[in-house]
Amino acid sequence: RRHIDVGDSPHCCLCSGMRSLAPAWPVLLVGLLLPPAASETSYEKGSEVVLYANKVGPFANPNEVYNYYKLPYCAPQELEYRREDLGALMKGDRATKTLYQIRFLEDVTARTLCKATLSRDDTARFKAAILDDYYFELMLDELPIWGYVGELEAKSINFARAVDNSTRYFLFTHLDFSIAYNGKAVIEVNVTADPLQRLDLSTKDSHQVDFSYSVRWIKSDVPYAERMGRYAQYSFLPQSFEIHWLSIINSFVLVLLLTGFLAIILMRVLKNDVSRYMQQADLEEEEEEETGWKLVHGDVFRLPPALPGFCAFVGTGAQLFSLIIFLLLLAVMNLFYPGNRGAMYTAAIVLYALTAGTAGFVSAHLYCRLVGPEGRWALTLVLSATLFPVPLLLMFVFLNTVAIGYGSQAALPFGTILVILVIWTLVTLPLTVIGGILGRNAAKGRDFDPPCRTNKIAREVPPAVWYRQGPCQVFMAGFLPFSAIYIELHYVFASVWGHKLYTLYGILLIAFLMLVIVTAFITVALTYFQLAIEDHRWWWRSFFSGGATGLFVYTYCFFYYFGRSGMFGFLQTSFFFGYMLIASYAAFIMLGTIGFASSLVFVRRIYRAIKCD
């Protein structure tokens, strides 16, 4: 019988701004807003246990989902939809009541659901679904169950998804439900298709079909509180779990050795540089010219071009960083358990709205510390409120239009879109403005106070060899952090863009901390090498170097799509590359902020350690 298993520095203005908005109240608030765990439903013998049909779609395309009754199954005269929360709607869930009559503790040997006549068009739709390996998802007492629409018997299938004349399409017409119970509660449910009761759709264009089902109740000793444990257990097999831990430990040791090696070399070089510069200052050897990074002390704190945009990027990165930290904390607290459908989507939206003050505060505070409170800090606020939401909105409009054109449940209803817009308008924007005002007020009387005076005329940057120029440096800056998270990234992709359940959030937190540490270390090292060749334009370079990992993540998307997944079709391809482009853009901004913040602390520290004229 064919079925789907469950598991298929206080002196740093940026840092001080980020620390002032670091309380954990958003985590507590989101924890209260998330839908609670489903309370135990008690059934009496003979009471109805409602079976809902959630969706159907190609198994290889997790986002290409349709209404269950898009296929000509036995449908009620009027479709009765269950009310879903925000996260479930964003996940594509649209639970619809079915005609299956399942009563608690009452076995059903064989019962006809309906008798139907499949027309030529109905047969074609079922055959297309079987060819694309369609699966269905049902819900019984908040427990998801999966099965296949049918099966295909063919000698060969080519890459154009064409088959030869010997292909046979078999539609499963009988479902066998096996339901485990403990006391008055439903504990587990499985569904299998009887291979002896299937309809060959290849023989003719129209068919008479009897859809039927059977129900078996089995006593279980598993308590209700542990009934979701099987979904987590099958997310990774024991061997895969051990390999997962060994891989992350291997990455951690490698990162530790590389960062330690880099830190030792950098500290020895810096110690020699500072000692030489201090000796020159004490001996007043004016005839000896300055060299290296001390030579650009009059330009290193020159403000970067497009300063409002730069500060807005840094503020947005601080917001995204706090968003990821809070999401990981909620995940470690086990609020995203398998039965809490769409909870992470809800948490992400609410947390993004609540952390909007971080973007406003950091961007306005940084700009006013660098320029003064009378500068164009309002423009910085506008940019920080739109740099990420506007690209996300444009991408969403395009992808939602594609989903509507396909008639997919992945298209959000108008009411859900309206709710998200109201949250952004009434929560995100006001918090951004309030955070900006607080950041501007906090910056009054607190100048940037660089360790060295800035020359009026910018120093000419000498030419550098190709491997010390910007593009090569950005490539090197992204490679090492990406190599630290490459293994974990595969598991995340398999969960987000597949049917695997991800539950190892502790490992994910470790991988994220490794990513942050390595990004900070490699950006500091490359900033030092840039200053050592008398190139003082480090502000934007450090941001791009830190965010280069986002470019590697998006490049990995092509490898995963063509080499590791079976996704196909314009809808799924658009969703995959579209939303991964936004995710990579968010990673670029967040890691770029980490790279700049670490470089700013480093640059201030080394120039404070020497005597500058």
Secondary structure, 3 states (H helix, E strand, C coil): CECCCCCCCCCCHHHHHHHHCCCCHHHHHHHHHCCCCCCCCCCCCCCECCEEEEEEEECCCCCCCECHHHCCCCCCCCCCECCCCHHHHHCCCCCEECCCCCECCCCEEEEEEEEEEECHHHHHHHHHHHHCCEEEEEEECCEEEEEECEEEECCCECCCCCECCCCEEEEECEEEEEEEEECCEEEEEEEEECCCCEEECCCCCCEEEEEEEEEEEEECCCCHHHCCHHHHHCCCCHHHHHHHHHHHHHHHHHHHHHHHHHHHHHHHHHHHHHHHHHHHHHHCCCCCCCCHHHHHCCCCCCCCCCHHHHHHHHHHHHHHHHHHHHHHHHHHCCCCCCCCCCHHHHHHHHHHHHCHHHHHHHHHHHHHHHCCCCCCHHHHHHHHHHCCHHHHHHHHHHHHHHHHHHCCCCCCCHHHHHHHHHHHHHHHHHHHHHHHHHHHHHHCCCCCCCCCCCCCCCCCCCCCCHHHCHHHHHHHHHHHHHHHHHHHHHHHHHHHCCCCCCCCHHHHHHHHHHHHHHHHHHHHHHHHHHHHCCCCCCHHHHHHHHHHHHHHHHHHHHHHHHHCCCCCCHHHHHHHHHHHHHHHHHHHHHHHHHHHHHHHHHHHHHHHCCCCC
